[in-house]
């Protein structure tokens, strides 16, 4: 079963009890909260202030690690390569090669057409009489 946006929003609200309190105190309407959730998403750091303590601490730790880890290391590359399936890579490369062949053939067809003069064949030119004024 696929979750609807409303169901996902309800789960989000239950994970952020301080948000419920704020709405009950008439500081913000639900419509505004929902619109912000749609635009920002449920993982945006602005929601951290409304989260439960456990979630709040966890999000702070993950945001710190994501801010400090901005460079791609050799280990990250090796880890990513280890997740690749060789058969998938071969399939994608062959598809890419086929695509490049098709593009090259298309370009050759355009070049051949542009090399031809845009004139009527000689036998067709005789079909049109020329009039002298």
C-alpha positions as CSV (number, residue, x, y, z in Angstrom):
1,X,0.0,0.0,0.0
2,X,1.3,3.4,-1.0
3,X,1.3,6.2,1.7
4,X,-0.5,9.3,0.8
5,X,0.9,12.7,1.6
6,X,-1.6,13.1,4.4
7,X,-0.6,9.8,6.1
8,X,3.1,10.8,5.8
9,X,2.3,14.2,7.2
10,X,0.5,12.6,10.2
11,X,3.5,10.4,10.9
12,X,5.7,13.5,10.7
13,X,3.6,15.4,13.1
14,X,3.6,12.5,15.6
15,X,7.4,12.5,15.5
16,X,7.3,16.3,16.3
17,X,5.1,16.8,19.3
18,X,6.3,20.3,20.0
19,X,4.7,21.2,16.6
20,X,1.3,20.0,17.8
21,X,1.7,22.2,21.0
22,X,2.5,25.2,18.9
23,X,-0.6,24.8,16.7
24,X,-2.8,24.2,19.8
25,X,-1.5,27.5,21.2
26,X,-2.7,29.2,18.0
27,X,0.8,30.2,17.1
28,X,0.6,28.6,13.6
29,X,-2.3,27.1,11.6
30,X,-2.1,23.5,10.4
31,X,-2.4,24.7,6.8
32,X,0.8,26.7,7.1
33,X,2.6,23.8,8.8
34,X,1.5,21.4,6.0
35,X,2.6,23.8,3.3
36,X,6.0,24.2,4.9
37,X,6.3,20.4,5.2
38,X,5.5,20.0,1.5
39,X,8.1,22.7,0.5
40,X,10.9,21.9,3.0
41,X,10.4,18.2,3.4
42,X,10.3,16.3,6.7
43,X,14.1,16.2,7.1
44,X,14.8,19.9,7.0
45,X,16.7,21.2,9.9
46,X,14.0,23.8,10.8
47,X,11.9,20.9,12.2
48,X,14.6,19.9,14.7
49,X,13.2,22.3,17.3
50,X,9.8,20.4,17.3
51,X,11.2,16.9,17.4
52,X,11.3,14.5,20.3
53,X,14.5,14.6,22.3
54,X,15.9,11.3,20.9
55,X,15.1,12.3,17.3
56,X,16.5,15.8,17.9
57,X,19.9,14.4,19.2
58,X,20.1,11.9,16.4
59,X,19.4,14.6,13.8
60,X,22.0,16.9,15.3
61,X,24.6,14.1,15.1
62,X,23.8,13.3,11.5
63,X,23.8,16.9,10.5
64,X,27.2,17.4,12.1
65,X,28.7,14.5,10.2
66,X,27.2,15.6,6.9
67,X,28.6,19.1,7.3
68,X,32.1,17.8,8.2
69,X,32.2,15.1,5.4
70,X,32.0,17.2,2.3
71,X,35.0,15.7,0.4
72,X,34.9,12.5,-1.6
73,X,37.6,10.1,-0.4
74,X,39.3,7.2,-2.2
75,X,37.5,4.9,0.3
76,X,34.1,6.4,-0.8
77,X,34.9,5.7,-4.4
78,X,36.0,2.1,-3.7
79,X,32.9,1.5,-1.6
80,X,30.7,2.8,-4.5
81,X,32.5,0.7,-7.0
82,X,32.1,-2.4,-4.9
83,X,28.4,-1.9,-5.0
84,X,28.3,-1.9,-8.8
85,X,27.4,-5.1,-10.6
86,X,29.7,-5.8,-13.5
87,X,26.9,-7.1,-15.7
88,X,25.0,-3.9,-15.1
89,X,28.0,-1.8,-16.1
90,X,28.5,-3.8,-19.2
91,X,24.8,-3.5,-20.1
92,X,24.9,0.3,-19.7
93,X,28.1,0.6,-21.7
94,X,26.7,-1.4,-24.5
95,X,23.5,0.7,-24.5
96,X,25.6,3.9,-24.5
97,X,27.7,2.5,-27.4
98,X,24.6,1.8,-29.4
99,X,23.3,5.3,-28.7
100,X,26.5,6.8,-29.8
101,X,26.4,4.7,-33.0
102,X,22.9,5.9,-33.7
103,X,23.8,9.5,-33.1
104,X,26.9,9.2,-35.4
105,X,24.7,7.6,-38.2
106,X,22.2,10.4,-37.8
107,X,24.9,13.1,-38.1
108,X,26.3,11.4,-41.2
109,X,22.9,11.4,-42.8
110,X,22.6,15.2,-42.1
111,X,26.0,15.8,-43.5
112,X,25.2,13.8,-46.7
113,X,22.1,15.8,-47.2
114,X,23.8,19.1,-46.7
115,X,26.5,18.2,-49.2
116,X,23.9,17.8,-52.0
117,X,22.9,21.0,-53.8
118,X,19.4,22.2,-53.4
119,X,18.6,22.1,-57.1
120,X,16.1,20.2,-59.1
121,X,17.5,17.4,-61.2
122,X,18.2,18.3,-64.8
123,X,15.3,16.3,-66.3
124,X,12.9,18.1,-63.9
125,X,14.2,21.5,-64.9
126,X,12.9,21.0,-68.4
127,X,9.4,20.4,-67.1
128,X,9.1,24.1,-66.2
129,X,9.1,26.4,-69.1
130,X,10.9,29.7,-68.8
131,X,9.1,32.8,-69.9
132,X,10.8,35.8,-71.3
133,X,9.3,39.1,-70.7
